[in-house]
Amino acid sequence: MFTLLDILLRRIVRRGALTLIDAAGTAHRYGDGTPPAISLRLSDRRLERQLVRDPQLALGEAYMHGRLSMVEGSIYDFLELMLVNLQGGPLPGWTNGFAAGRYVLRRLKQFNPSGRARRNAAHHYDIDGAIYDLFLDSDRQYSCGYFTEGADLEEAQLAKKRHLAAKLAIEPGQRVLDVGSGWGGLALYLAKVAHCDVTGVTLSNEQLKISRERAGREGLGRAVRFEFKDYRKVVGCFDRIVSVGMFEHVGVNHYGTYFRKVRDLLSDDGVALIHSIGRAEPPAATNAFIAKYIFPGGYIPALSEMVAAIERTGLIITDLEVLRLHYAETLRAWRKRFLANWDKAAAIRDETFCRMWEFYLAASEAAFRHQNLVVFQVQLAKRVSALPITRDYMFKAERGIIEHESAERPRMAGE
């Protein structure tokens, strides 16, 4: 086996039981032998060198193309073992070159004018929608759920929408903007529970089509409208602005533009709520595999980057909540559902796609558990008096929404 790979693994894997079968068929063992036992096989010597030079990209590509295969345990088990061990100390200096280069070039990679933003959205969201039905909840909520004790995925996604609605302090008749409205679930929910007027904007043609179909089917065509529009092109004045899982696609170059647009669209007494994956550490570069295959142009912000951009607009941060491990639980549920429907996914796409998607879900879950990824819910206003001075209004609103859901459960389910 390539000597540097052997050195690297011996330095990293101190706990656990990892067996690596190299391209020549020789088994190499690492760790202290404590369970679980994990074994993988490499198909060629070139891969051994690629894993040393650029493990962040090479590992995912190798699994995706079948050049790295699991013999014992899953790819998630292997990633978790590596990340748990990596918490014990830094990697050798020679492994940092690619990561440093990506950080230097990150602003170029995240330059997302309207045209590129549309192409990036289409890359991920305009694939066959049947894929998403294989692992998302019935409302196609493609963001972090809110896992109260004992909740399953469906309950967690409903609780997330309820939590957002309560924080927004929405009142009947208000105008609401949903930036990055996905398949329409949150916009339709807000219209139902708050009897407000909602506009959702998306850059995915597939999402737009399904959102409009849902609004018509549920008799909400007048209360909710969906538009194919870049957030920079939206005009008007809104009492409430919500954005869930979209800020990760903005790109660090455009944070000032984004928050200025929120400020300009928000009424003087308005409230905005930005729900975004974030990193509980200093700024970094996007994971190379995720950037190349899953979310081109995407970036997970540090809180310092968000706050600096917000401060320059004159907006006030009126509330900040950090959701820890909720996305890890969400991703675990998605991964289990996807694996249970592997054959259906392969029939829609192919085995390569399935391995790519499994790696994406597994790596993301492992990162939320072991690499300081969290979710930020940042509430914003123009005026310090726009909301009550204690958080009690959120809890009161949430209880009221639960009562509303119970009274109108068939309608809430879209029946």
LUMRO-510732 format. One record per residue (C-alpha): chain; residue in one letter; residue number from 1; x, y, z. Coordinates in steps of 0.2 Angstrom, whole numbers. Layout:
BEGIN
@chain A | res A | n NUM | xx X | yy Y | zz Z
...
***
This chain:
BEGIN
@chain A | res M | n 1 | xx 0 | yy 0 | zz 0
@chain A | res F | n 2 | xx 5 | yy 18 | zz -3
@chain A | res T | n 3 | xx 16 | yy 22 | zz 12
@chain A | res L | n 4 | xx 9 | yy 40 | zz 15
@chain A | res L | n 5 | xx -9 | yy 33 | zz 16
@chain A | res D | n 6 | xx -3 | yy 20 | zz 29
@chain A | res I | n 7 | xx 6 | yy 34 | zz 39
@chain A | res L | n 8 | xx -10 | yy 45 | zz 38
@chain A | res L | n 9 | xx -22 | yy 31 | zz 44
@chain A | res R | n 10 | xx -10 | yy 26 | zz 58
@chain A | res R | n 11 | xx -10 | yy 44 | zz 64
@chain A | res I | n 12 | xx -28 | yy 47 | zz 63
@chain A | res V | n 13 | xx -36 | yy 30 | zz 68
@chain A | res R | n 14 | xx -32 | yy 28 | zz 87
@chain A | res R | n 15 | xx -49 | yy 21 | zz 92
@chain A | res G | n 16 | xx -60 | yy 8 | zz 84
@chain A | res A | n 17 | xx -56 | yy -6 | zz 72
@chain A | res L | n 18 | xx -53 | yy -2 | zz 54
@chain A | res T | n 19 | xx -47 | yy -14 | zz 41
@chain A | res L | n 20 | xx -42 | yy -8 | zz 24
@chain A | res I | n 21 | xx -39 | yy -20 | zz 10
@chain A | res D | n 22 | xx -27 | yy -12 | zz -2
@chain A | res A | n 23 | xx -27 | yy -14 | zz -21
@chain A | res A | n 24 | xx -16 | yy -29 | zz -20
@chain A | res G | n 25 | xx -28 | yy -38 | zz -8
@chain A | res T | n 26 | xx -17 | yy -35 | zz 8
@chain A | res A | n 27 | xx -27 | yy -31 | zz 24
@chain A | res H | n 28 | xx -20 | yy -17 | zz 35
@chain A | res R | n 29 | xx -28 | yy -14 | zz 52
@chain A | res Y | n 30 | xx -29 | yy 2 | zz 62
@chain A | res G | n 31 | xx -35 | yy 7 | zz 79
@chain A | res D | n 32 | xx -36 | yy -1 | zz 96
@chain A | res G | n 33 | xx -48 | yy -15 | zz 91
@chain A | res T | n 34 | xx -64 | yy -8 | zz 100
@chain A | res P | n 35 | xx -80 | yy -11 | zz 91
@chain A | res P | n 36 | xx -88 | yy -8 | zz 79
@chain A | res A | n 37 | xx -77 | yy -17 | zz 66
@chain A | res I | n 38 | xx -77 | yy -8 | zz 49
@chain A | res S | n 39 | xx -68 | yy -14 | zz 34
@chain A | res L | n 40 | xx -67 | yy -7 | zz 16
@chain A | res R | n 41 | xx -58 | yy -12 | zz 0
@chain A | res L | n 42 | xx -49 | yy 0 | zz -12
@chain A | res S | n 43 | xx -49 | yy -6 | zz -31
@chain A | res D | n 44 | xx -33 | yy 2 | zz -37
@chain A | res R | n 45 | xx -16 | yy 10 | zz -32
@chain A | res R | n 46 | xx -20 | yy 26 | zz -40
@chain A | res L | n 47 | xx -34 | yy 28 | zz -27
@chain A | res E | n 48 | xx -22 | yy 26 | zz -13
@chain A | res R | n 49 | xx -12 | yy 41 | zz -19
@chain A | res Q | n 50 | xx -28 | yy 51 | zz -22
@chain A | res L | n 51 | xx -34 | yy 48 | zz -4
@chain A | res V | n 52 | xx -18 | yy 56 | zz 2
@chain A | res R | n 53 | xx -17 | yy 71 | zz -9
@chain A | res D | n 54 | xx -36 | yy 76 | zz -8
@chain A | res P | n 55 | xx -46 | yy 65 | zz 4
@chain A | res Q | n 56 | xx -60 | yy 77 | zz 4
@chain A | res L | n 57 | xx -64 | yy 75 | zz -14
@chain A | res A | n 58 | xx -57 | yy 58 | zz -18
@chain A | res L | n 59 | xx -66 | yy 48 | zz -4
@chain A | res G | n 60 | xx -83 | yy 53 | zz -10
@chain A | res E | n 61 | xx -79 | yy 51 | zz -29
@chain A | res A | n 62 | xx -71 | yy 34 | zz -25
@chain A | res Y | n 63 | xx -87 | yy 28 | zz -16
@chain A | res M | n 64 | xx -98 | yy 35 | zz -29
@chain A | res H | n 65 | xx -89 | yy 26 | zz -44
@chain A | res G | n 66 | xx -87 | yy 10 | zz -34
@chain A | res R | n 67 | xx -68 | yy 11 | zz -33
@chain A | res L | n 68 | xx -70 | yy 11 | zz -14
@chain A | res S | n 69 | xx -82 | yy -3 | zz -7
@chain A | res M | n 70 | xx -88 | yy -7 | zz 10
@chain A | res V | n 71 | xx -84 | yy -25 | zz 16
@chain A | res E | n 72 | xx -90 | yy -23 | zz 34
@chain A | res G | n 73 | xx -101 | yy -8 | zz 40
@chain A | res S | n 74 | xx -108 | yy 6 | zz 30
@chain A | res I | n 75 | xx -100 | yy 21 | zz 23
@chain A | res Y | n 76 | xx -108 | yy 31 | zz 37
@chain A | res D | n 77 | xx -100 | yy 20 | zz 50
@chain A | res F | n 78 | xx -83 | yy 23 | zz 41
@chain A | res L | n 79 | xx -85 | yy 42 | zz 40
@chain A | res E | n 80 | xx -91 | yy 43 | zz 58
@chain A | res L | n 81 | xx -76 | yy 33 | zz 64
@chain A | res M | n 82 | xx -64 | yy 44 | zz 55
@chain A | res L | n 83 | xx -72 | yy 60 | zz 61
@chain A | res V | n 84 | xx -73 | yy 54 | zz 79
@chain A | res N | n 85 | xx -54 | yy 51 | zz 78
@chain A | res L | n 86 | xx -50 | yy 67 | zz 69
@chain A | res Q | n 87 | xx -56 | yy 76 | zz 85
@chain A | res G | n 88 | xx -41 | yy 70 | zz 94
@chain A | res G | n 89 | xx -28 | yy 81 | zz 84
@chain A | res P | n 90 | xx -23 | yy 89 | zz 68
@chain A | res L | n 91 | xx -19 | yy 81 | zz 51
@chain A | res P | n 92 | xx -1 | yy 80 | zz 45
@chain A | res G | n 93 | xx 3 | yy 97 | zz 36
@chain A | res W | n 94 | xx 4 | yy 89 | zz 19
@chain A | res T | n 95 | xx -15 | yy 86 | zz 19
@chain A | res N | n 96 | xx -19 | yy 104 | zz 20
@chain A | res G | n 97 | xx -14 | yy 110 | zz 3
@chain A | res F | n 98 | xx -30 | yy 107 | zz -6
@chain A | res A | n 99 | xx -41 | yy 114 | zz 8
@chain A | res A | n 100 | xx -31 | yy 130 | zz 9
@chain A | res G | n 101 | xx -32 | yy 132 | zz -10
@chain A | res R | n 102 | xx -51 | yy 130 | zz -9
@chain A | res Y | n 103 | xx -52 | yy 143 | zz 4
@chain A | res V | n 104 | xx -42 | yy 156 | zz -6
@chain A | res L | n 105 | xx -53 | yy 153 | zz -21
@chain A | res R | n 106 | xx -70 | yy 152 | zz -12
@chain A | res R | n 107 | xx -76 | yy 169 | zz -17
@chain A | res L | n 108 | xx -74 | yy 164 | zz -35
@chain A | res K | n 109 | xx -83 | yy 148 | zz -33
@chain A | res Q | n 110 | xx -97 | yy 156 | zz -24
@chain A | res F | n 111 | xx -99 | yy 170 | zz -36
@chain A | res N | n 112 | xx -118 | yy 168 | zz -40
@chain A | res P | n 113 | xx -126 | yy 181 | zz -51
@chain A | res S | n 114 | xx -144 | yy 177 | zz -57
@chain A | res G | n 115 | xx -139 | yy 166 | zz -71
@chain A | res R | n 116 | xx -127 | yy 155 | zz -62
@chain A | res A | n 117 | xx -139 | yy 154 | zz -47
@chain A | res R | n 118 | xx -152 | yy 147 | zz -58
@chain A | res R | n 119 | xx -141 | yy 134 | zz -65
@chain A | res N | n 120 | xx -135 | yy 129 | zz -48
@chain A | res A | n 121 | xx -153 | yy 127 | zz -42
@chain A | res A | n 122 | xx -157 | yy 117 | zz -57
@chain A | res H | n 123 | xx -142 | yy 105 | zz -54
@chain A | res H | n 124 | xx -150 | yy 99 | zz -38
@chain A | res Y | n 125 | xx -168 | yy 103 | zz -38
@chain A | res D | n 126 | xx -173 | yy 100 | zz -56
@chain A | res I | n 127 | xx -169 | yy 81 | zz -55
@chain A | res D | n 128 | xx -184 | yy 69 | zz -56
@chain A | res G | n 129 | xx -195 | yy 73 | zz -42
@chain A | res A | n 130 | xx -199 | yy 55 | zz -38
@chain A | res I | n 131 | xx -181 | yy 54 | zz -30
@chain A | res Y | n 132 | xx -186 | yy 66 | zz -16
@chain A | res D | n 133 | xx -202 | yy 57 | zz -13
@chain A | res L | n 134 | xx -191 | yy 42 | zz -8
@chain A | res F | n 135 | xx -184 | yy 50 | zz 7
@chain A | res L | n 136 | xx -192 | yy 66 | zz 12
@chain A | res D | n 137 | xx -208 | yy 68 | zz 22
@chain A | res S | n 138 | xx -225 | yy 69 | zz 14
@chain A | res D | n 139 | xx -224 | yy 88 | zz 13
@chain A | res R | n 140 | xx -207 | yy 88 | zz 5
@chain A | res Q | n 141 | xx -198 | yy 98 | zz 18
@chain A | res Y | n 142 | xx -180 | yy 98 | zz 12
@chain A | res S | n 143 | xx -173 | yy 107 | zz 28
@chain A | res C | n 144 | xx -169 | yy 103 | zz 46
@chain A | res G | n 145 | xx -184 | yy 96 | zz 56
@chain A | res Y | n 146 | xx -187 | yy 101 | zz 74
@chain A | res F | n 147 | xx -186 | yy 85 | zz 84
@chain A | res T | n 148 | xx -196 | yy 87 | zz 100
@chain A | res E | n 149 | xx -195 | yy 71 | zz 111
@chain A | res G | n 150 | xx -201 | yy 55 | zz 103
@chain A | res A | n 151 | xx -205 | yy 64 | zz 86
@chain A | res D | n 152 | xx -203 | yy 55 | zz 70
@chain A | res L | n 153 | xx -198 | yy 64 | zz 53
@chain A | res E | n 154 | xx -216 | yy 69 | zz 49
@chain A | res E | n 155 | xx -219 | yy 76 | zz 66
@chain A | res A | n 156 | xx -202 | yy 85 | zz 66
@chain A | res Q | n 157 | xx -206 | yy 94 | zz 50
@chain A | res L | n 158 | xx -223 | yy 99 | zz 56
@chain A | res A | n 159 | xx -215 | yy 106 | zz 72
@chain A | res K | n 160 | xx -202 | yy 115 | zz 62
@chain A | res K | n 161 | xx -216 | yy 124 | zz 52
@chain A | res R | n 162 | xx -225 | yy 128 | zz 68
@chain A | res H | n 163 | xx -209 | yy 134 | zz 76
@chain A | res L | n 164 | xx -206 | yy 146 | zz 62
@chain A | res A | n 165 | xx -224 | yy 153 | zz 61
@chain A | res A | n 166 | xx -223 | yy 156 | zz 80
@chain A | res K | n 167 | xx -207 | yy 166 | zz 79
@chain A | res L | n 168 | xx -213 | yy 176 | zz 64
@chain A | res A | n 169 | xx -228 | yy 182 | zz 75
@chain A | res I | n 170 | xx -239 | yy 182 | zz 59
@chain A | res E | n 171 | xx -256 | yy 190 | zz 60
@chain A | res P | n 172 | xx -271 | yy 187 | zz 48
@chain A | res G | n 173 | xx -270 | yy 198 | zz 32
@chain A | res Q | n 174 | xx -252 | yy 201 | zz 33
@chain A | res R | n 175 | xx -241 | yy 200 | zz 17
@chain A | res V | n 176 | xx -228 | yy 187 | zz 18
@chain A | res L | n 177 | xx -213 | yy 183 | zz 7
@chain A | res D | n 178 | xx -205 | yy 165 | zz 7
@chain A | res V | n 179 | xx -188 | yy 167 | zz -1
@chain A | res G | n 180 | xx -183 | yy 150 | zz -8
@chain A | res S | n 181 | xx -200 | yy 142 | zz -6
@chain A | res G | n 182 | xx -196 | yy 124 | zz -11
@chain A | res W | n 183 | xx -210 | yy 113 | zz -15
@chain A | res G | n 184 | xx -222 | yy 126 | zz -7
@chain A | res G | n 185 | xx -225 | yy 117 | zz 10
@chain A | res L | n 186 | xx -221 | yy 131 | zz 22
@chain A | res A | n 187 | xx -230 | yy 145 | zz 11
@chain A | res L | n 188 | xx -246 | yy 134 | zz 11
@chain A | res Y | n 189 | xx -244 | yy 130 | zz 30
@chain A | res L | n 190 | xx -242 | yy 149 | zz 34
@chain A | res A | n 191 | xx -258 | yy 153 | zz 24
@chain A | res K | n 192 | xx -268 | yy 140 | zz 33
@chain A | res V | n 193 | xx -263 | yy 144 | zz 51
@chain A | res A | n 194 | xx -262 | yy 163 | zz 49
@chain A | res H | n 195 | xx -274 | yy 167 | zz 35
@chain A | res C | n 196 | xx -261 | yy 178 | zz 27
@chain A | res D | n 197 | xx -256 | yy 182 | zz 10
@chain A | res V | n 198 | xx -240 | yy 173 | zz 4
@chain A | res T | n 199 | xx -228 | yy 175 | zz -10
@chain A | res G | n 200 | xx -215 | yy 161 | zz -13
@chain A | res V | n 201 | xx -200 | yy 163 | zz -25
@chain A | res T | n 202 | xx -189 | yy 149 | zz -31
@chain A | res L | n 203 | xx -176 | yy 146 | zz -45
@chain A | res S | n 204 | xx -182 | yy 128 | zz -48
@chain A | res N | n 205 | xx -194 | yy 125 | zz -62
@chain A | res E | n 206 | xx -199 | yy 108 | zz -55
@chain A | res Q | n 207 | xx -202 | yy 116 | zz -38
@chain A | res L | n 208 | xx -212 | yy 130 | zz -45
@chain A | res K | n 209 | xx -223 | yy 118 | zz -55
@chain A | res I | n 210 | xx -227 | yy 107 | zz -40
@chain A | res S | n 211 | xx -230 | yy 122 | zz -28
@chain A | res R | n 212 | xx -243 | yy 129 | zz -40
@chain A | res E | n 213 | xx -251 | yy 113 | zz -42
@chain A | res R | n 214 | xx -253 | yy 111 | zz -23
@chain A | res A | n 215 | xx -260 | yy 128 | zz -21
@chain A | res G | n 216 | xx -273 | yy 125 | zz -33
@chain A | res R | n 217 | xx -277 | yy 108 | zz -27
@chain A | res E | n 218 | xx -279 | yy 114 | zz -9
@chain A | res G | n 219 | xx -290 | yy 129 | zz -14
@chain A | res L | n 220 | xx -276 | yy 142 | zz -9
@chain A | res G | n 221 | xx -273 | yy 149 | zz -26
@chain A | res R | n 222 | xx -278 | yy 167 | zz -21
@chain A | res A | n 223 | xx -269 | yy 167 | zz -4
@chain A | res V | n 224 | xx -253 | yy 159 | zz -10
@chain A | res R | n 225 | xx -244 | yy 163 | zz -26
@chain A | res F | n 226 | xx -227 | yy 156 | zz -32
@chain A | res E | n 227 | xx -215 | yy 164 | zz -44
@chain A | res F | n 228 | xx -199 | yy 159 | zz -53
@chain A | res K | n 229 | xx -189 | yy 174 | zz -48
@chain A | res D | n 230 | xx -172 | yy 178 | zz -40
@chain A | res Y | n 231 | xx -173 | yy 186 | zz -23
@chain A | res R | n 232 | xx -163 | yy 201 | zz -30
@chain A | res K | n 233 | xx -178 | yy 204 | zz -43
@chain A | res V | n 234 | xx -192 | yy 204 | zz -30
@chain A | res V | n 235 | xx -201 | yy 220 | zz -27
@chain A | res G | n 236 | xx -214 | yy 226 | zz -15
@chain A | res C | n 237 | xx -217 | yy 228 | zz 4
@chain A | res F | n 238 | xx -219 | yy 213 | zz 15
@chain A | res D | n 239 | xx -224 | yy 212 | zz 34
@chain A | res R | n 240 | xx -215 | yy 196 | zz 36
@chain A | res I | n 241 | xx -201 | yy 188 | zz 27
@chain A | res V | n 242 | xx -195 | yy 170 | zz 29
@chain A | res S | n 243 | xx -181 | yy 160 | zz 21
@chain A | res V | n 244 | xx -178 | yy 142 | zz 25
@chain A | res G | n 245 | xx -163 | yy 132 | zz 18
@chain A | res M | n 246 | xx -160 | yy 145 | zz 5
@chain A | res F | n 247 | xx -146 | yy 156 | zz 12
@chain A | res E | n 248 | xx -134 | yy 142 | zz 10
@chain A | res H | n 249 | xx -135 | yy 145 | zz -9
@chain A | res V | n 250 | xx -132 | yy 164 | zz -8
@chain A | res G | n 251 | xx -113 | yy 164 | zz -8
@chain A | res V | n 252 | xx -102 | yy 174 | zz 3
@chain A | res N | n 253 | xx -99 | yy 187 | zz -10
@chain A | res H | n 254 | xx -118 | yy 192 | zz -10
@chain A | res Y | n 255 | xx -122 | yy 193 | zz 9
@chain A | res G | n 256 | xx -122 | yy 211 | zz 9
@chain A | res T | n 257 | xx -134 | yy 211 | zz -6
@chain A | res Y | n 258 | xx -145 | yy 198 | zz 2
@chain A | res F | n 259 | xx -148 | yy 207 | zz 18
@chain A | res R | n 260 | xx -150 | yy 224 | zz 10
@chain A | res K | n 261 | xx -164 | yy 216 | zz 0
@chain A | res V | n 262 | xx -172 | yy 209 | zz 15
@chain A | res R | n 263 | xx -171 | yy 227 | zz 23
@chain A | res D | n 264 | xx -178 | yy 235 | zz 8
@chain A | res L | n 265 | xx -193 | yy 223 | zz 6
@chain A | res L | n 266 | xx -197 | yy 223 | zz 24
@chain A | res S | n 267 | xx -210 | yy 235 | zz 31
@chain A | res D | n 268 | xx -205 | yy 247 | zz 45
@chain A | res D | n 269 | xx -213 | yy 236 | zz 58
@chain A | res G | n 270 | xx -209 | yy 220 | zz 49
@chain A | res V | n 271 | xx -200 | yy 204 | zz 55
@chain A | res A | n 272 | xx -189 | yy 193 | zz 45
@chain A | res L | n 273 | xx -183 | yy 175 | zz 50
@chain A | res I | n 274 | xx -168 | yy 167 | zz 41
@chain A | res H | n 275 | xx -166 | yy 148 | zz 44
@chain A | res S | n 276 | xx -149 | yy 142 | zz 38
@chain A | res I | n 277 | xx -136 | yy 129 | zz 41
@chain A | res G | n 278 | xx -121 | yy 136 | zz 49
@chain A | res R | n 279 | xx -104 | yy 132 | zz 56
@chain A | res A | n 280 | xx -100 | yy 134 | zz 74
@chain A | res E | n 281 | xx -82 | yy 139 | zz 70
@chain A | res P | n 282 | xx -73 | yy 152 | zz 59
@chain A | res P | n 283 | xx -76 | yy 153 | zz 40
@chain A | res A | n 284 | xx -70 | yy 139 | zz 29
@chain A | res A | n 285 | xx -72 | yy 132 | zz 12
@chain A | res T | n 286 | xx -86 | yy 122 | zz 5
@chain A | res N | n 287 | xx -83 | yy 103 | zz 6
@chain A | res A | n 288 | xx -76 | yy 98 | zz -11
@chain A | res F | n 289 | xx -87 | yy 84 | zz -15
@chain A | res I | n 290 | xx -103 | yy 93 | zz -10
@chain A | res A | n 291 | xx -98 | yy 108 | zz -20
@chain A | res K | n 292 | xx -94 | yy 98 | zz -36
@chain A | res Y | n 293 | xx -108 | yy 85 | zz -36
@chain A | res I | n 294 | xx -122 | yy 91 | zz -24
@chain A | res F | n 295 | xx -123 | yy 110 | zz -21
@chain A | res P | n 296 | xx -112 | yy 120 | zz -34
@chain A | res G | n 297 | xx -110 | yy 138 | zz -28
@chain A | res G | n 298 | xx -116 | yy 133 | zz -10
@chain A | res Y | n 299 | xx -108 | yy 138 | zz 6
@chain A | res I | n 300 | xx -111 | yy 135 | zz 25
@chain A | res P | n 301 | xx -108 | yy 152 | zz 34
@chain A | res A | n 302 | xx -100 | yy 156 | zz 50
@chain A | res L | n 303 | xx -111 | yy 166 | zz 62
@chain A | res S | n 304 | xx -98 | yy 180 | zz 61
@chain A | res E | n 305 | xx -100 | yy 181 | zz 42
@chain A | res M | n 306 | xx -119 | yy 183 | zz 44
@chain A | res V | n 307 | xx -119 | yy 195 | zz 58
@chain A | res A | n 308 | xx -106 | yy 207 | zz 50
@chain A | res A | n 309 | xx -117 | yy 208 | zz 34
@chain A | res I | n 310 | xx -133 | yy 211 | zz 44
@chain A | res E | n 311 | xx -124 | yy 225 | zz 55
@chain A | res R | n 312 | xx -120 | yy 234 | zz 39
@chain A | res T | n 313 | xx -138 | yy 235 | zz 33
@chain A | res G | n 314 | xx -145 | yy 243 | zz 49
@chain A | res L | n 315 | xx -156 | yy 228 | zz 53
@chain A | res I | n 316 | xx -158 | yy 223 | zz 71
@chain A | res I | n 317 | xx -155 | yy 205 | zz 77
@chain A | res T | n 318 | xx -170 | yy 202 | zz 88
@chain A | res D | n 319 | xx -168 | yy 184 | zz 92
@chain A | res L | n 320 | xx -155 | yy 170 | zz 88
@chain A | res E | n 321 | xx -158 | yy 152 | zz 91
@chain A | res V | n 322 | xx -145 | yy 138 | zz 87
@chain A | res L | n 323 | xx -153 | yy 121 | zz 83
@chain A | res R | n 324 | xx -140 | yy 108 | zz 88
@chain A | res L | n 325 | xx -141 | yy 90 | zz 82
@chain A | res H | n 326 | xx -159 | yy 92 | zz 74
@chain A | res Y | n 327 | xx -151 | yy 91 | zz 57
@chain A | res A | n 328 | xx -141 | yy 76 | zz 61
@chain A | res E | n 329 | xx -158 | yy 67 | zz 66
@chain A | res T | n 330 | xx -166 | yy 74 | zz 50
@chain A | res L | n 331 | xx -152 | yy 67 | zz 39
@chain A | res R | n 332 | xx -152 | yy 50 | zz 48
@chain A | res A | n 333 | xx -171 | yy 48 | zz 44
@chain A | res W | n 334 | xx -168 | yy 54 | zz 26
@chain A | res R | n 335 | xx -153 | yy 41 | zz 24
@chain A | res K | n 336 | xx -163 | yy 27 | zz 31
@chain A | res R | n 337 | xx -178 | yy 31 | zz 20
@chain A | res F | n 338 | xx -166 | yy 32 | zz 5
@chain A | res L | n 339 | xx -157 | yy 16 | zz 8
@chain A | res A | n 340 | xx -174 | yy 7 | zz 11
@chain A | res N | n 341 | xx -179 | yy 13 | zz -7
@chain A | res W | n 342 | xx -162 | yy 10 | zz -15
@chain A | res D | n 343 | xx -169 | yy -1 | zz -29
@chain A | res K | n 344 | xx -183 | yy 12 | zz -33
@chain A | res A | n 345 | xx -170 | yy 26 | zz -34
@chain A | res A | n 346 | xx -158 | yy 15 | zz -45
@chain A | res A | n 347 | xx -173 | yy 12 | zz -57
@chain A | res I | n 348 | xx -176 | yy 31 | zz -58
@chain A | res R | n 349 | xx -157 | yy 35 | zz -60
@chain A | res D | n 350 | xx -143 | yy 22 | zz -58
@chain A | res E | n 351 | xx -132 | yy 14 | zz -45
@chain A | res T | n 352 | xx -119 | yy 28 | zz -47
@chain A | res F | n 353 | xx -132 | yy 41 | zz -42
@chain A | res C | n 354 | xx -137 | yy 31 | zz -27
@chain A | res R | n 355 | xx -120 | yy 29 | zz -21
@chain A | res M | n 356 | xx -117 | yy 48 | zz -23
@chain A | res W | n 357 | xx -133 | yy 52 | zz -14
@chain A | res E | n 358 | xx -130 | yy 40 | zz 0
@chain A | res F | n 359 | xx -112 | yy 47 | zz 2
@chain A | res Y | n 360 | xx -120 | yy 65 | zz 3
@chain A | res L | n 361 | xx -133 | yy 60 | zz 16
@chain A | res A | n 362 | xx -120 | yy 50 | zz 26
@chain A | res A | n 363 | xx -106 | yy 64 | zz 26
@chain A | res S | n 364 | xx -119 | yy 77 | zz 30
@chain A | res E | n 365 | xx -125 | yy 68 | zz 45
@chain A | res A | n 366 | xx -108 | yy 64 | zz 51
@chain A | res A | n 367 | xx -103 | yy 82 | zz 49
@chain A | res F | n 368 | xx -118 | yy 88 | zz 60
@chain A | res R | n 369 | xx -114 | yy 76 | zz 73
@chain A | res H | n 370 | xx -95 | yy 78 | zz 74
@chain A | res Q | n 371 | xx -89 | yy 94 | zz 64
@chain A | res N | n 372 | xx -98 | yy 108 | zz 73
@chain A | res L | n 373 | xx -112 | yy 111 | zz 60
@chain A | res V | n 374 | xx -128 | yy 118 | zz 67
@chain A | res V | n 375 | xx -143 | yy 127 | zz 61
@chain A | res F | n 376 | xx -145 | yy 146 | zz 64
@chain A | res Q | n 377 | xx -163 | yy 154 | zz 65
@chain A | res V | n 378 | xx -159 | yy 173 | zz 65
@chain A | res Q | n 379 | xx -174 | yy 184 | zz 68
@chain A | res L | n 380 | xx -172 | yy 202 | zz 61
@chain A | res A | n 381 | xx -182 | yy 218 | zz 62
@chain A | res K | n 382 | xx -180 | yy 237 | zz 57
@chain A | res R | n 383 | xx -187 | yy 243 | zz 73
@chain A | res V | n 384 | xx -182 | yy 237 | zz 91
@chain A | res S | n 385 | xx -200 | yy 239 | zz 96
@chain A | res A | n 386 | xx -207 | yy 227 | zz 82
@chain A | res L | n 387 | xx -209 | yy 213 | zz 93
@chain A | res P | n 388 | xx -214 | yy 210 | zz 112
@chain A | res I | n 389 | xx -199 | yy 211 | zz 123
@chain A | res T | n 390 | xx -199 | yy 193 | zz 130
@chain A | res R | n 391 | xx -200 | yy 177 | zz 120
@chain A | res D | n 392 | xx -216 | yy 172 | zz 129
@chain A | res Y | n 393 | xx -226 | yy 177 | zz 113
@chain A | res M | n 394 | xx -217 | yy 163 | zz 103
@chain A | res F | n 395 | xx -223 | yy 150 | zz 116
@chain A | res K | n 396 | xx -241 | yy 157 | zz 117
@chain A | res A | n 397 | xx -242 | yy 157 | zz 98
@chain A | res E | n 398 | xx -235 | yy 139 | zz 96
@chain A | res R | n 399 | xx -249 | yy 133 | zz 108
@chain A | res G | n 400 | xx -262 | yy 142 | zz 98
@chain A | res I | n 401 | xx -256 | yy 135 | zz 82
@chain A | res I | n 402 | xx -257 | yy 117 | zz 89
@chain A | res E | n 403 | xx -275 | yy 120 | zz 94
@chain A | res H | n 404 | xx -278 | yy 127 | zz 76
@chain A | res E | n 405 | xx -270 | yy 111 | zz 69
@chain A | res S | n 406 | xx -281 | yy 100 | zz 80
@chain A | res A | n 407 | xx -297 | yy 109 | zz 75
@chain A | res E | n 408 | xx -293 | yy 108 | zz 56
@chain A | res R | n 409 | xx -282 | yy 93 | zz 54
@chain A | res P | n 410 | xx -290 | yy 87 | zz 38
@chain A | res R | n 411 | xx -287 | yy 104 | zz 30
@chain A | res M | n 412 | xx -269 | yy 105 | zz 37
@chain A | res A | n 413 | xx -265 | yy 88 | zz 29
@chain A | res G | n 414 | xx -271 | yy 95 | zz 12
@chain A | res E | n 415 | xx -286 | yy 84 | zz 11
***
